[in-house]
Amino acid sequence: MQPFRKHTGLVVPVDRVNVDTDQMVPKQFLTWTTREGYGRVLFYDWRYLEGEKPNPDFVLNLPRYKGASVLLARANFGCGSSREHAPWAVRDYGIRVIVAPSYADIFYNNCFKNGILPVTLSEQQVDDLFRRTARQEGYQLSVDLEQSTIRDASGLEIRFELDPFRREVLLKGLDDIGVSLLHEKEIAAYEARVHPAAPLAADARLDEVAVSKI
């Protein structure tokens, strides 16, 4: 997974509360066997008219937001079902940062597993960012995970808080397997104690995990 340290990108505002994962990725697309391609169906029912004609009224289809990589959202973003396809679609579309007042727990956790930084700010701070985005075409935010700050070109600076472990996972680009491999020595020692007659088997299992990660 690609490490996340700093990112500057165009902001796209999705000005709706309780945006759920069923709207992010409708059920008919859940049978795909890979993560690639989900960006095309992100917000499918809002984004397209009949025949997959782009809906000119939906924010992702407005020319001023083309290429956006920072998603500005409202409260309880990512509610609904637990489908991980939602963050897959967000990431595949090109979004690296989400800024919102609150998130559904499962969606929030899945963001870190897919290289997306979900920043939590107050309602007032998010309101201000919505106003700035509407007022200035091409509005960008620079997000520095190492410094835990958000900045814009007009001098705005906001600090945000993040759980230290989750911050470290993103900074190092670790998925679940990568996190497990950080404890490779401890795992090998445990396997040697539990299966003292087969220490090589434990090493082999760790090697298989490392190869699968590659």
trRosetta pair geometry for C-beta under 8 A, 3 or more apart (Angstrom, degrees):
i j d omega theta_ij theta_ji phi_ij phi_ji
1 114 7.6 -154 -130 -150 127 23
1 115 5.0 -166 -174 -64 107 109
1 173 4.5 -174 94 -178 77 79
1 174 6.6 -53 50 44 121 3
1 175 4.9 130 -23 -44 129 93
1 178 7.0 -107 23 -6 105 147
2 115 5.5 58 54 -138 84 145
2 173 5.4 -115 129 -124 14 125
3 170 7.2 103 -160 156 57 50
3 171 6.1 11 -164 166 103 31
3 172 5.9 -64 -111 -173 108 10
3 173 3.5 -81 -66 -37 61 108
4 7 6.8 -35 -155 -31 92 119
4 96 6.9 162 -121 -177 118 109
4 115 6.2 151 -44 -164 114 75
4 117 5.6 -180 154 -47 157 114
4 145 5.6 79 124 -11 93 155
4 170 4.3 -39 50 170 115 100
4 171 6.6 -75 70 -83 66 34
4 173 7.1 136 -6 -78 63 74
5 144 7.6 -10 152 -152 64 61
5 145 5.7 -127 -151 48 29 106
5 146 5.6 14 -162 -33 86 107
5 171 6.2 69 -90 -134 73 73
6 142 7.1 0 -175 -177 98 90
6 143 6.9 168 -154 89 51 55
6 144 5.0 -5 -110 -110 92 68
6 145 6.9 -139 -72 16 44 77
6 146 7.1 -41 -57 11 88 103
7 69 7.0 -118 170 123 121 125
7 70 7.6 155 121 -73 114 100
7 96 4.9 -139 -152 104 165 142
7 97 5.9 177 84 -32 136 119
7 117 7.5 175 24 24 135 133
7 142 7.4 179 94 -151 41 51
7 143 5.1 -5 60 56 86 99
8 140 5.9 39 177 166 88 123
8 141 7.2 -159 -140 100 59 38
8 142 4.2 -15 -97 -103 94 81
8 143 7.5 176 -79 18 44 63
9 68 6.7 96 154 -170 105 49
9 69 3.3 -93 -158 64 153 103
9 70 4.5 152 83 -23 106 94
9 96 6.5 139 -15 38 153 110
9 97 6.9 164 42 28 126 111
9 140 6.3 -173 101 -145 20 93
9 141 6.9 -17 59 58 64 72
10 65 6.7 164 140 -147 122 53
10 67 5.8 73 31 99 141 84
10 68 4.4 -102 98 -108 99 63
10 69 6.4 89 45 18 70 72
10 70 6.7 -172 89 29 32 91
10 138 6.7 -73 -120 -152 105 48
10 139 7.3 99 -151 75 64 48
10 140 5.5 -55 -90 -94 43 82
11 68 6.4 2 144 -146 7 113
11 70 4.6 -42 -99 85 67 111
11 71 7.8 154 -155 -93 63 13
11 72 5.4 38 -176 -25 108 117
11 129 7.3 -128 -168 173 158 105
11 133 5.0 -103 103 -110 126 119
11 139 5.2 -42 39 100 114 95
11 140 6.5 170 -14 -115 87 27
11 141 5.5 68 -63 -5 116 104
12 59 6.1 135 -179 139 97 113
12 60 6.4 51 -177 -97 148 65
12 65 4.3 86 -108 -163 99 126
12 68 3.6 97 -31 132 109 172
12 70 7.2 154 18 80 67 56
12 71 5.8 -25 67 -110 92 61
12 72 6.8 -172 85 22 39 83
13 59 6.4 -111 76 -161 64 155
13 72 4.5 -30 -106 73 67 115
13 73 8.0 169 -156 -73 53 36
13 130 5.6 100 -133 -127 140 79
13 133 4.9 140 -43 106 121 152
13 134 7.1 -31 13 -57 158 81
14 19 6.3 25 136 -68 130 157
14 43 7.9 -147 -121 -86 133 147
14 59 6.2 -163 -94 55 59 145
14 71 6.3 2 1 -171 114 98
14 72 6.9 167 24 81 65 57
14 73 5.1 -4 65 -103 103 78
14 74 7.5 -115 102 1 75 83
15 59 7.6 123 9 -53 86 150
15 74 6.5 75 -156 -39 40 117
15 130 6.4 91 -100 -139 108 130
16 19 5.3 98 92 -67 106 97
16 73 7.9 -40 58 -153 64 79
16 74 6.0 -148 88 26 26 129
17 74 4.3 -86 -84 119 61 133
17 75 5.1 3 -136 55 100 85
17 76 6.2 54 -180 44 82 103
18 74 7.8 -35 -1 96 46 110
18 75 7.3 0 -46 94 60 77
18 76 4.8 2 -91 91 59 125
18 79 5.5 -39 -152 34 70 138
19 23 6.1 -103 -166 68 74 132
19 24 7.1 85 153 -55 101 94
19 73 6.4 -92 22 -155 137 121
19 74 7.3 118 -13 52 102 89
19 76 7.8 155 30 100 57 73
19 77 5.3 7 51 -132 104 69
19 78 7.0 16 90 -40 85 37
19 79 7.4 130 76 27 38 84
20 23 5.4 97 65 10 72 97
20 24 7.3 -129 111 -6 41 91
20 78 7.4 64 -136 -176 35 16
20 79 4.8 -59 -102 81 81 74
20 80 3.0 92 -168 -35 112 131
20 81 7.5 79 170 13 107 67
20 104 8.0 57 -123 -26 66 149
21 24 5.0 -48 -144 34 44 118
21 25 6.6 -21 173 37 75 86
21 78 6.0 40 -61 -159 90 60
21 79 7.4 -142 -9 87 81 28
21 80 4.5 -154 31 79 79 118
21 81 5.3 -109 73 61 121 75
21 82 7.5 133 39 -74 163 3
21 83 5.1 168 147 52 135 96
21 85 7.5 114 179 68 109 82
21 86 3.9 -86 -136 -59 96 143
21 104 7.8 -93 -29 56 105 149
21 107 6.3 -164 -66 -85 115 119
22 25 7.7 -85 -143 69 21 51
22 26 6.5 45 177 -111 65 52
22 27 7.0 -9 -142 -43 88 84
22 80 4.9 -132 -7 -175 92 151
22 81 6.0 89 -58 11 89 108
22 83 8.0 107 -75 21 53 132
23 26 7.4 15 -121 -67 25 76
23 43 6.2 14 149 -123 86 63
23 45 6.4 -92 -140 46 74 112
23 46 6.5 41 -175 -18 109 115
23 80 7.7 166 8 -31 80 163
24 42 6.1 -27 -169 -149 71 69
24 43 6.2 -26 -122 -63 42 59
24 78 7.5 12 -30 -111 147 64
24 85 7.7 159 107 106 105 82
24 86 4.1 63 93 -132 147 93
24 89 5.8 159 159 65 96 138
24 90 7.1 -32 -161 -50 129 93
25 29 5.5 -107 -175 75 92 123
25 30 7.0 112 135 -73 113 76
25 38 6.3 -23 -105 -162 128 112
25 41 6.1 72 -126 111 75 109
25 42 7.0 -36 -71 -105 77 48
25 44 7.2 68 -129 -8 37 113
25 83 6.4 -124 70 117 119 139
25 85 4.3 -113 86 120 165 114
25 86 5.4 -140 8 -82 109 57
25 88 7.6 26 -58 63 154 98
25 89 5.0 177 -67 -27 111 146
26 29 6.1 87 71 10 69 100
26 41 7.3 -105 30 168 86 117
26 44 5.3 -86 3 55 112 129
26 45 5.9 97 -58 -33 131 107
27 30 5.6 -37 -160 -4 49 121
28 31 7.9 -45 175 9 41 102
29 32 6.0 -9 177 -11 72 113
29 38 7.1 124 150 -123 132 83
29 41 5.1 154 -88 120 166 167
29 44 7.2 151 -19 -35 140 154
29 85 7.0 153 106 176 99 149
30 83 6.5 -88 -113 -135 117 137
30 85 5.9 -119 -112 -29 74 158
32 37 6.7 -138 -163 75 155 122
32 38 7.2 -173 67 -73 152 90
32 85 7.9 110 50 -123 107 123
34 37 7.1 77 86 17 100 107
35 38 6.5 -60 -178 -1 54 123
35 88 4.5 -131 -151 -146 93 121
35 91 7.9 -8 166 75 122 119
35 92 6.7 -172 150 -63 83 122
36 92 6.5 150 -137 -124 40 129
37 40 5.9 -33 -178 15 65 114
37 41 7.8 36 140 1 76 101
37 92 6.8 -38 43 179 16 152
38 41 6.0 -69 -159 47 52 97
38 42 6.7 80 144 -56 75 82
38 85 6.1 -163 -132 -171 146 84
38 88 4.7 63 45 119 160 100
38 89 3.8 -105 142 -89 108 71
38 92 4.7 117 61 35 81 150
38 93 7.9 -75 105 -38 73 80
39 42 5.6 -22 -153 -16 41 118
39 89 5.9 153 -84 -162 37 59
39 91 7.8 -101 -74 87 100 43
39 92 3.5 -137 -39 115 95 89
39 93 3.6 162 -142 -72 97 53
39 94 6.7 66 -136 -14 143 73
40 92 8.0 -55 -6 124 62 122
41 44 4.4 -10 -169 -72 77 117
41 89 6.4 -85 76 -126 76 128
42 47 7.1 74 91 -29 62 154
42 60 7.5 171 99 -119 107 170
42 89 4.1 156 -85 159 89 114
42 90 6.5 121 -124 -76 133 44
42 92 7.6 -179 -45 71 118 94
42 93 4.8 -29 -2 -60 156 135
43 46 4.6 -52 171 54 99 111
43 47 4.6 104 103 -34 92 109
43 58 7.1 165 133 -178 130 138
43 60 6.3 144 60 1 141 144
44 47 5.8 -65 -128 41 20 107
44 48 6.0 -26 -174 20 62 113
45 48 7.4 -64 -117 50 17 80
46 55 6.7 -110 156 45 47 153
46 58 5.1 132 147 -118 86 134
47 54 6.8 -47 163 -137 74 69
47 55 5.9 -173 174 26 22 107
47 58 5.1 -147 -109 106 46 161
47 60 5.7 -28 -115 62 109 127
47 61 6.4 144 -156 -42 76 108
48 52 4.7 -36 -156 -136 142 47
48 53 6.4 122 -163 59 79 38
48 54 6.3 -57 -107 -101 63 34
48 55 6.0 -154 -105 -22 7 92
49 52 7.9 98 64 -172 51 3
49 53 4.4 -32 61 71 101 97
49 54 7.4 11 10 89 89 14
49 55 5.2 129 -41 -80 84 78
50 53 6.7 9 71 21 48 105
54 58 7.6 -126 -179 47 77 110
54 61 4.5 149 176 -129 115 136
55 58 4.3 65 87 -5 113 111
55 61 6.0 168 72 8 59 154
56 61 6.1 -119 -117 114 30 131
56 62 8.0 84 -173 -83 58 64
57 61 7.8 34 48 61 25 122
58 61 5.0 71 72 12 86 109
58 62 7.8 -146 96 -26 44 82
59 62 5.7 -39 -156 5 42 116
59 65 6.1 33 163 19 79 165
60 65 6.4 -106 -127 104 33 130
60 68 7.7 -117 -126 38 71 126
62 65 5.0 63 73 17 94 104
62 66 7.8 -134 97 -37 49 75
63 66 5.6 -25 -157 -17 44 117
64 137 5.0 -90 -147 -145 127 101
64 138 7.1 -101 -166 -48 89 58
65 68 4.8 -19 -178 -34 82 129
67 94 7.2 -71 -155 119 45 157
68 71 7.2 102 135 -77 118 62
68 94 7.5 129 85 95 47 112
68 95 7.4 8 117 -92 83 82
69 94 5.2 -83 -101 141 85 91
69 95 5.8 165 -158 -117 47 37
69 96 5.1 17 168 12 105 94
69 97 7.1 65 133 25 76 84
70 95 7.1 127 -92 -146 14 80
70 96 7.2 -36 -79 59 62 78
70 97 4.6 -10 -120 70 81 107
70 98 7.8 168 -166 -88 56 27
70 99 6.8 19 176 -6 100 108
70 140 7.5 115 19 -152 136 56
70 141 5.2 -174 166 48 175 111
70 143 7.2 152 -108 -21 124 124
71 90 7.0 -75 -9 -151 155 110
71 95 4.9 4 -24 -139 114 136
71 97 7.1 -178 28 96 67 55
71 98 4.7 -20 70 -111 103 75
71 99 7.2 176 89 23 52 66
72 98 8.0 166 -84 -160 21 55
72 99 5.2 -18 -112 65 66 102
72 100 7.5 146 -169 -73 43 66
72 126 7.1 153 -169 -156 96 87
72 129 5.7 -157 -133 125 136 121
72 130 6.3 172 144 -82 138 71
72 133 6.1 -142 23 -38 159 159
73 77 4.2 58 132 -90 145 143
73 98 6.0 -4 8 -171 122 101
73 99 7.0 158 26 78 72 49
73 100 4.0 -25 77 -86 96 114
74 77 6.7 139 69 -62 47 96
74 100 6.4 7 77 -143 8 99
74 101 6.9 -9 -171 19 45 105
74 126 7.2 131 -111 147 50 143
75 100 6.8 154 -91 172 27 101
75 101 4.7 -32 -88 68 79 116
75 102 4.9 25 -149 42 76 102
75 123 7.3 -12 -62 -98 112 98
76 79 4.9 4 162 -40 100 125
76 102 5.6 6 -59 95 47 105
76 103 7.2 113 -145 -131 24 17
76 104 6.2 53 -169 -53 69 79
77 98 6.8 -162 116 168 153 134
77 100 4.5 -90 0 -127 136 172
77 102 7.2 154 14 91 76 51
77 103 5.2 -41 65 -109 83 72
77 104 7.1 -124 90 1 38 81
77 107 7.1 -128 117 107 69 147
78 86 6.3 136 -134 132 89 149
78 87 7.9 24 -124 -58 130 88
78 103 5.2 15 41 -161 121 89
78 104 4.4 -135 100 36 82 102
78 106 7.6 -150 143 77 111 70
78 107 2.7 -161 160 112 134 169
78 108 6.7 158 77 -43 149 62
78 111 8.0 -84 -87 -47 164 110
79 104 4.1 152 -91 -62 52 131
79 107 7.4 -85 -56 -2 25 136
80 104 7.2 -109 25 -47 54 170
82 106 4.5 -68 -129 154 88 162
83 86 5.7 107 93 -18 90 92
84 87 6.2 -47 -169 41 64 100
84 88 6.3 72 135 -25 76 104
84 110 5.1 -162 -123 -144 83 139
84 113 7.7 -49 -143 83 124 133
84 114 7.7 155 -176 -48 99 131
85 88 5.1 -57 -149 39 39 121
85 89 6.2 41 154 -24 72 102
86 89 6.0 -55 -152 32 28 108
86 90 6.6 28 151 -17 63 105
86 107 6.1 -43 90 -123 140 105
86 110 7.4 86 67 96 95 146
87 90 5.2 -49 -141 37 42 116
87 91 6.0 38 160 -16 71 104
87 107 6.7 156 -48 -158 103 73
87 110 4.6 -173 3 124 144 106
87 111 5.3 -158 -118 -90 136 53
87 113 7.5 99 98 66 154 88
87 114 4.5 148 137 39 120 151
87 116 5.8 -138 -156 15 107 143
88 91 6.1 -62 -149 41 26 105
88 92 5.9 21 156 -17 65 114
88 114 6.4 -127 -79 -131 50 149
89 92 5.7 -56 -136 41 29 109
89 93 6.2 36 158 -26 63 105
90 93 5.9 -57 -155 29 25 113
90 95 4.7 -62 174 58 82 128
90 98 7.2 -21 -172 -59 145 122
90 111 7.8 -32 78 -114 146 89
90 114 7.8 102 68 108 100 139
90 116 6.1 32 108 -98 124 154
91 94 7.9 81 176 -49 32 11
91 95 6.6 -90 -89 63 32 76
91 96 7.8 67 -126 -92 71 48
91 114 4.9 -128 -35 151 149 114
91 115 6.1 90 -128 67 133 97
91 116 5.6 -116 -77 -56 96 109
95 98 6.7 46 161 -63 127 83
95 116 6.6 29 112 -125 91 115
96 115 7.3 -54 -135 137 78 90
96 116 6.4 -164 -161 -123 33 61
96 117 6.6 22 150 20 72 93
97 116 7.3 169 -88 -168 23 71
97 117 4.9 -18 -111 68 74 100
97 118 7.9 156 -162 -88 52 27
97 119 6.4 11 -171 -7 100 112
97 141 7.4 -114 90 90 148 121
97 143 5.0 139 -100 3 157 162
98 103 7.8 87 110 -88 133 127
98 111 6.9 -97 24 -127 126 146
98 116 6.4 32 -5 166 103 115
98 117 7.3 -176 28 92 65 51
98 118 4.7 -13 65 -114 107 71
98 119 6.9 -177 88 26 51 70
99 119 4.7 -16 -106 69 72 109
99 121 6.1 10 -172 6 97 119
99 126 6.7 175 138 -112 97 91
99 129 6.5 -49 115 112 143 171
99 141 7.4 7 -29 73 147 173
99 150 7.3 67 -102 -109 136 158
100 103 6.1 105 79 -64 131 83
100 118 7.1 -33 32 -166 103 94
100 119 7.7 132 24 78 55 61
100 120 6.8 -33 78 -111 64 58
100 121 7.6 157 85 35 16 79
100 126 6.6 44 -144 -113 31 142
101 120 6.9 51 -172 -158 23 75
101 121 6.5 -67 -95 78 54 60
101 122 6.6 17 -123 -179 94 20
101 123 4.9 23 -103 -78 145 64
101 126 5.2 -91 -51 -7 89 150
102 120 6.7 48 -91 -135 41 109
103 107 5.7 -129 175 85 106 104
103 108 4.0 123 106 -71 134 105
103 111 7.8 -52 -168 -12 162 137
103 118 5.7 11 -50 173 157 146
103 120 7.1 -104 -4 -86 101 104
104 107 4.6 68 71 19 97 111
104 108 6.6 -170 83 -16 44 91
105 108 5.6 -61 -149 35 27 114
105 109 6.4 22 159 -15 65 106
106 109 5.9 -55 -149 37 31 108
106 110 6.2 29 154 -18 65 110
107 110 5.7 -59 -146 39 30 111
107 111 6.7 45 153 -35 63 96
108 111 5.9 -45 -160 13 31 115
108 112 7.9 25 150 -12 57 97
108 118 5.5 -123 -136 72 74 161
109 112 6.3 -56 -167 29 40 107
109 113 7.0 32 144 -14 68 108
110 113 5.4 -57 -152 38 45 114
110 114 6.3 20 157 -3 73 114
111 114 6.2 -81 -152 49 29 96
111 116 4.0 -89 -165 81 87 107
111 117 7.2 139 149 -90 119 5
111 118 4.5 82 86 -26 169 113
112 116 7.3 -92 -63 62 27 67
112 118 7.7 -79 -48 15 76 99
112 166 5.2 -88 -110 -151 150 98
112 169 5.6 54 176 96 114 136
112 170 6.2 -94 -141 -60 83 97
113 175 5.9 65 -159 -141 71 79
113 176 6.4 5 -129 -36 109 92
115 170 7.1 123 -136 -132 48 82
115 173 7.0 15 -105 -132 103 75
117 143 6.6 171 88 140 146 147
117 145 6.2 -128 -111 -85 150 119
117 170 6.0 76 -86 -148 93 159
119 143 6.9 -133 -48 -133 143 131
119 150 6.7 89 -176 -57 166 130
119 160 5.0 -26 -158 -165 101 173
119 162 7.8 -65 -115 -70 64 111
120 160 6.6 139 60 -161 57 115
120 161 7.5 -43 67 62 102 77
121 125 4.0 -100 162 87 122 131
121 126 5.3 151 85 -52 111 83
121 129 7.6 88 73 -10 157 135
121 150 7.9 -53 -70 20 133 149
121 158 6.5 8 -117 161 129 145
121 160 6.2 -73 -77 -101 80 110
122 125 4.6 95 54 7 81 101
122 126 7.0 -149 93 -3 42 87
123 126 5.8 -59 -148 40 30 109
123 127 6.2 36 152 -24 65 105
124 127 5.6 -49 -147 32 31 115
124 128 6.6 33 153 -20 62 104
125 128 5.7 -53 -153 33 33 114
125 129 6.6 32 150 -18 64 104
125 158 5.9 104 -155 -130 134 146
126 129 5.6 -53 -149 36 36 111
126 130 6.5 40 151 -21 66 101
127 130 5.7 -53 -152 33 32 113
127 131 6.6 31 152 -17 64 104
128 131 5.7 -54 -152 35 33 111
128 132 6.4 32 152 -17 66 106
129 132 5.6 -52 -144 38 35 112
129 133 6.2 37 155 -22 66 106
129 141 7.6 5 -143 -73 120 135
130 133 5.8 -54 -146 36 29 111
130 134 6.4 26 157 -16 64 108
131 134 5.9 -58 -147 38 29 108
131 135 6.1 25 158 -19 65 114
132 135 5.8 -60 -142 39 27 110
132 136 6.1 -19 174 20 66 112
132 139 5.8 140 135 -147 86 149
132 152 6.9 -115 163 -60 150 176
132 154 7.7 -144 -143 28 125 142
132 156 7.4 -38 -97 -32 164 158
133 136 7.1 -80 -135 54 18 79
133 139 4.7 -146 -117 65 54 149
135 139 7.7 78 66 -65 69 136
136 139 4.4 103 88 -72 102 101
139 152 7.1 -19 -169 -142 88 130
140 152 6.7 147 86 -136 59 81
140 153 6.8 57 61 -21 98 107
141 150 5.6 -12 -174 -168 117 101
141 151 7.1 142 -161 73 66 37
141 152 5.7 -50 -105 -82 62 84
142 150 7.2 150 78 -158 50 50
142 151 4.8 -21 62 65 102 90
142 152 7.1 163 13 -90 82 32
143 149 7.7 180 -149 93 44 48
143 150 5.4 -13 -103 -105 73 78
144 147 4.2 12 117 40 125 103
144 148 7.2 -52 96 5 78 16
144 149 4.9 6 53 56 107 87
144 150 7.8 -168 22 -77 72 33
144 151 7.4 24 -4 4 109 106
145 148 6.8 26 -161 -78 35 51
145 162 7.7 -26 -150 28 87 160
145 167 6.5 169 177 -151 103 87
145 170 6.1 -115 -161 107 160 126
145 171 6.1 -162 116 -79 128 86
146 171 7.0 99 -82 -116 75 120
148 159 5.7 45 118 -159 95 79
148 160 5.6 -136 178 64 87 66
148 161 6.9 38 -172 -95 138 30
148 162 6.4 -154 -119 13 111 103
148 167 7.6 -35 -80 -121 104 137
149 157 5.9 -18 -168 -165 118 91
149 158 6.8 145 -158 76 63 45
149 159 5.5 -37 -98 -98 73 60
149 160 7.4 161 -99 14 23 79
150 156 7.6 -26 115 123 84 101
150 157 7.3 155 80 -153 51 42
150 158 4.5 -12 56 59 101 99
150 159 8.0 -167 18 -77 74 16
150 160 6.5 51 -15 -17 105 116
151 156 6.3 157 -151 88 49 68
151 157 5.1 -5 -99 -100 87 72
151 158 7.7 -174 -71 22 44 67
152 155 7.5 -24 75 37 77 29
152 156 4.5 28 31 45 101 112
162 166 5.8 -115 169 83 100 109
162 167 4.6 118 106 -67 120 102
163 166 4.3 70 72 15 101 109
163 167 6.6 -170 86 -13 49 87
164 167 5.5 -55 -146 36 31 116
164 168 6.3 31 157 -20 66 105
165 168 5.8 -56 -151 35 31 110
165 169 6.5 36 151 -24 65 104
166 169 5.5 -48 -148 30 35 116
166 170 6.7 29 156 -12 64 103
167 170 6.2 -63 -156 39 30 105
167 171 6.2 27 153 -19 67 111
168 171 5.6 -55 -141 38 32 112
168 172 6.1 10 165 -1 67 112
168 174 7.8 0 126 23 76 129
169 172 6.5 -73 -147 48 21 95
169 174 4.8 -100 -148 61 69 102
169 179 6.6 -16 -114 -78 105 113
170 173 7.3 30 -170 -72 32 40
172 178 7.4 -178 120 148 108 134
173 178 7.4 -99 111 -178 62 176
174 178 3.5 -148 -147 104 78 127
174 179 5.1 107 151 -57 127 71
174 182 7.3 0 -133 -38 150 120
175 178 5.1 99 44 10 58 105
175 179 7.3 -111 104 -7 31 90
175 213 7.8 177 55 -135 114 99
176 179 5.7 -52 -150 33 32 112
176 180 6.6 34 151 -19 64 104
177 180 5.6 -53 -153 34 35 113
177 181 6.4 33 151 -20 67 106
177 209 6.2 -174 -156 179 108 98
177 212 7.0 -132 -135 94 157 102
177 213 4.8 -167 120 -90 139 108
178 181 5.7 -55 -147 35 33 111
178 182 7.1 49 150 -32 61 92
178 213 6.6 122 -67 -143 72 139
179 182 5.8 -40 -164 11 37 117
179 183 8.0 13 149 1 59 100
180 183 6.3 -74 -170 44 41 97
180 184 7.9 81 135 -70 66 66
180 187 7.3 46 175 -56 87 149
180 209 6.9 -87 101 173 130 148
181 184 5.2 12 -163 -56 57 105
181 206 7.7 120 -117 -162 81 95
181 209 6.8 -176 -76 121 99 120
181 210 6.5 101 -113 -90 134 83
181 213 7.1 -36 -35 -38 145 162
183 186 4.5 -47 -178 46 91 117
183 187 5.6 98 118 -29 88 96
184 187 5.7 -58 -147 37 29 111
184 188 6.2 27 157 -19 66 107
184 206 5.8 94 -148 -155 98 137
185 188 5.8 -55 -147 37 30 110
185 189 6.3 30 154 -19 65 106
186 189 5.7 -53 -146 36 31 111
186 190 6.4 33 154 -20 64 105
187 190 5.7 -54 -149 36 31 111
187 191 6.3 30 153 -18 65 106
187 202 7.5 179 134 -178 81 110
187 206 6.5 138 99 -88 127 117
188 191 5.7 -54 -147 37 31 111
188 192 6.3 34 153 -22 64 106
188 199 7.8 56 -178 -164 88 88
188 202 5.4 128 -137 133 63 123
188 203 6.4 42 -127 -81 115 68
188 206 6.3 -33 -74 -34 97 151
189 192 5.7 -54 -149 34 31 113
189 193 6.6 30 153 -18 64 103
190 193 5.8 -57 -153 35 33 109
190 194 6.2 19 156 -10 68 110
191 194 5.9 -60 -140 44 31 103
191 195 5.7 -26 176 37 70 104
191 199 7.2 120 112 -132 96 55
191 201 7.6 -141 166 89 126 82
191 202 3.1 137 120 -117 146 136
191 205 7.3 -176 -116 45 159 131
192 195 7.1 -73 -122 67 19 66
192 196 6.2 53 171 -106 61 57
192 199 4.7 25 -112 -112 92 100
192 202 6.1 -101 -55 24 64 159
193 196 6.7 4 -142 -66 20 89
195 198 4.7 -42 152 54 115 96
195 199 7.3 169 101 -71 87 42
195 201 6.5 -61 123 64 146 123
195 202 6.5 163 63 -50 120 107
196 199 7.1 -3 -157 -53 37 90
198 201 4.0 6 155 10 111 124
198 202 7.1 127 116 -19 79 81
199 202 5.7 -50 -161 29 45 112
199 203 6.8 42 146 -16 70 102
200 203 5.5 -52 -153 37 41 113
200 204 6.2 45 149 -24 69 104
201 204 5.5 -52 -150 34 33 115
201 205 6.6 36 152 -22 65 100
202 205 5.8 -52 -152 31 33 110
202 206 6.7 30 151 -15 64 103
203 206 5.8 -57 -153 37 34 109
203 207 6.3 37 150 -21 67 105
204 207 5.5 -52 -149 35 34 114
204 208 6.5 38 151 -23 65 100
205 208 5.6 -49 -152 30 34 113
205 209 6.7 35 150 -19 64 101
206 209 5.6 -51 -152 33 37 112
206 210 6.4 37 151 -19 67 104
207 210 5.6 -54 -148 37 34 111
207 211 6.3 33 154 -19 67 105
208 211 5.8 -55 -148 37 31 110
208 212 6.3 31 154 -20 65 106
209 212 5.7 -55 -149 35 31 110
209 213 6.6 35 152 -24 64 103
210 213 5.7 -52 -154 29 33 114
210 214 7.0 32 150 -18 63 100
211 214 5.7 -53 -157 32 38 111
